[in-house]
Amino acid sequence: MKRSKPMTRAEVERRIMREPKNAQRDSAFRKAIRQIPKGKVATYGQVAAAAGYPLYHRHVAALLRRGHGNLPWQRVIGAGGEIKLKFEAGLEQRMRLEMEGVRFLGKRVDLASHQHRFRTWEFDEGE
C-alpha cells in the first residue's frame, strides 16, 4: 500500500476554501460575531475558532461580505488589529469602531484594551 505524503498548510487552506457553503457553519459564525460587545473587537481567526472551525478565517470574511449589514461587521478585524477593508469601507469601519469607543494605535486597534475574549463554553449546539 502506497503512503501519501502529508498535506502542506497551503494545500489544506486551498481545500478548505473549495469547501461548499454550510448553513450550520455560517450560523455558528453569526452567533460568534453577535457575541462581540460594543467597544470590543475580534479577529477573523478568533471568530472562526470560537465557532469551532479553526482555519476558516476566510469563510468568516466571505460571510461578512455577503452579510447585508445585519451583523456588527465593524467589530471583526484582521490579525494584529489591522483593518483589512480598503478605501471608504475601511474608513467607515474605523469611524464606527471609534464611535463605539475603540482606541487605535496608528492604523491598528489597541488589542490590549479592546480584544474580545470568547467564552466558548457558553456556545450551545442546540441553538
C-alpha positions in Angstrom: 0.0 0.0 0.0 1.4 3.4 -1.0 1.5 6.1 1.6 0.7 9.7 0.6 2.8 12.5 2.0 1.2 14.9 4.5 -0.5 18.0 3.0 1.1 21.4 3.4 -0.6 24.3 5.1 -1.2 25.9 1.7 -2.9 22.7 0.4 -5.1 22.5 3.5 -6.2 26.1 3.1 -7.0 25.6 -0.6 -9.0 22.5 0.2 -10.9 24.5 2.9 -11.7 27.4 0.5 -13.2 25.0 -2.0 -15.5 23.5 0.6 -19.1 24.3 -0.2 -21.2 26.7 1.9 -22.6 25.2 5.0 -25.6 26.6 6.8 -24.6 25.2 10.2 -21.1 26.6 9.9 -22.4 30.0 8.8 -24.9 30.0 11.7 -22.0 29.3 14.2 -20.0 32.2 12.7 -23.0 34.6 13.0 -23.6 33.6 16.6 -19.9 34.2 17.5 -19.9 37.6 15.7 -23.1 38.7 17.6 -21.4 37.9 20.9 -18.8 40.6 20.4 -19.9 43.5 22.6 -19.7 47.2 21.7 -16.3 48.6 22.3 -14.6 45.2 21.7 -13.2 43.6 18.6 -12.2 40.1 17.5 -10.1 38.8 14.6 -11.4 36.7 11.7 -9.4 33.8 13.1 -10.8 34.2 16.6 -14.3 34.2 15.3 -13.7 31.1 13.3 -12.0 29.3 16.3 -14.8 30.3 18.7 -17.4 28.9 16.3 -15.5 25.6 16.3 -13.9 26.0 12.8 -10.3 27.0 13.2 -8.5 27.8 9.9 -11.8 29.1 8.4 -11.0 32.8 8.8 -11.5 33.4 5.1 -15.0 31.9 5.3 -15.8 34.4 8.1 -14.6 37.3 5.8 -16.8 35.9 3.0 -19.8 35.6 5.3 -19.4 39.3 6.3 -19.0 40.3 2.7 -22.4 38.9 1.9 -24.0 39.7 5.4 -26.1 42.5 4.1 -25.4 44.7 7.2 -27.4 42.7 9.7 -24.2 41.7 11.7 -21.9 44.0 13.7 -19.3 43.6 10.9 -17.1 46.5 12.1 -16.1 44.5 15.2 -14.3 41.9 13.2 -10.7 42.9 12.1 -7.6 41.4 10.8 -4.8 39.7 12.8 -2.8 42.2 14.8 -5.6 44.7 15.0 -5.4 45.7 11.4 -8.5 46.9 9.4 -8.4 44.8 6.2 -11.0 46.7 4.3 -9.8 49.2 1.7 -10.8 52.8 0.9 -14.2 54.1 2.1 -15.1 50.8 3.6 -12.0 50.8 5.8 -12.6 54.4 6.8 -16.2 53.6 7.7 -15.1 50.6 9.8 -12.6 52.8 11.7 -15.2 55.5 12.2 -17.8 53.0 13.5 -15.3 51.5 15.9 -14.2 54.9 17.2 -17.9 55.8 17.8 -18.0 52.6 20.0 -15.0 53.9 22.0 -12.3 51.7 20.4 -8.9 53.3 20.5 -6.3 53.0 17.7 -2.6 53.0 17.9 -1.7 54.3 14.5 -3.5 52.2 12.0 -4.2 49.3 14.4 -6.7 48.7 17.1 -5.3 48.7 20.6 -5.9 45.0 21.1 -4.6 45.0 24.7 -7.6 47.1 25.7 -10.3 46.1 23.2 -9.8 42.5 22.2 -12.9 40.4 23.0 -12.2 37.0 24.7 -14.8 34.5 23.7 -16.2 32.2 26.4 -16.6 29.1 24.2 -18.2 27.1 27.0 -21.3 29.3 26.5 -21.8 28.1 22.9 -24.6 25.7 22.9 -25.0 23.4 19.9 -28.8 23.3 20.4 -29.3 26.9 19.4 
